[in-house]
Amino acid sequence: MKLNHKTPYLRMFKISFALALLFLSATTAFSQTADCFKFKEGKFRIADTRVGVVTIAERRGGYQTESSESLKAVVRFSITWQDNCSYTLKLDKVIRNENKIDFPSNLEIHVKIIATSGRSYTQQTSSSITNGTYNVEVVKLD
């Protein structure tokens, strides 16, 4: 390999560039973590415009309880966080079901928070009973 006077500078530039990218990635991950953290617990309003249903969700500890007056249903899910912005809900218990909706016992909902803004966030949702993903806006009430 032929070396000239530019080789050490090129190597130094590559190392500096790699370190800058690493720092930028770490900063981005940290800021996303901070934004999602404030949504781990609390009371939320989920407006699903696809089906025209508003759900109130209360997330405390290892559970999320969702109630919908239009569906006349209240269900409880166990919640498992994969990382600071992604979690899985598994049906734990049907508390109220006046419309006799068939909630599959193996129902799982996968949620990823993809954007945050003040007291709200946009989540990308998929489930064990639907095809594809869709986005829903969620507003923190408390």
Buried (B, 14 or more C-beta within 10 A) or exposed (E): EEEEEEEEEEEEEEEEEEEEEEEEEEEEEEEBEEBBEEBBBBBBBBEBEEEEBBBBBBBEEEBBBBBBEEBEBBBBBBBEEEEBBBBBBBBBEBEEBEEEEEBEEEBBBBBBBBBBEEBBBBBBBBBEEEEEBBEBBBBBEE
